[in-house]
Amino acid sequence: MKITGQIRFIGRYIAEPYWPERAQVIDIDKESGVSRARSESARVKALDAHLKKIGMTADQFDKLKLRAARPFHTVSDLGHPVKGHAPGEIVIPPDRILSCFVNACDQAPSALRICKPEQLRSIISAETIFTGKQCADGTWSRAVVPKKDGKPISNQRGTRSSEYIENFAAELVVEFSEHQVPRKRLIDFIDWSGREIGIGASRKMNNGRFSVSW
């Protein structure tokens, strides 16, 4: 069975996907020794030498970094065209939606939980959300404490910036079995997830919160 509602984000939606290209860039930086070089000229020399070793040009590496830094998923990332939606339209993929629900299964009051977190993806599924947006609405900057492995490595705060979209409504479609989850209970669970958890990145800072009109 499917339920459909109009989802509206309350404030910013930030995606910051971890693309495979980002892992490649990180590996190249580590293997080249760029981070250990003490001067800019040494960093350039180390990177150039490593790129030649792996058969990559500087131009190819620059393009790789651009792909690694893409701030949102788009229709083109779905791997197939979607009628009525441009390739560059920003989307929220099912995995992001379900991640919100998995988190909610872990944190929601027992009366609202629909299953154990590890069972969620086998009980319900969600369809891609098409936002209608093709570019960011703005950039959110904040001061953050630098960390490594989750632990602060300095008291000096740095600046981190994230692109976001806001003020949009879209269709949320969730498929489930009423034999496993009653419709009313699922709706109450999703509504709580929107208020308390949210979708996307920086959720602990109240980004990604949403409401749904059923």
Secondary structure, 3 states (H helix, E strand, C coil): CEEEEEEEECCCECCCCCCHHHHHHHHHHHHHCHHHCCCHHHHHHHHHHHHHHHCCCHHHHHHHHHHHCCCCEEHHHHCCCECCECCCCEEECHHHHHHHHHHHHHHCCCCCCCCCHHHHHHHEEECCEECCCCCCCEEEEEEECCEECCEECCCCCEEEEEEEECCCEEEEEEEECCCCCCHHHHHHHHHHHHHHCCCCCCHHHCCCCEEEEC
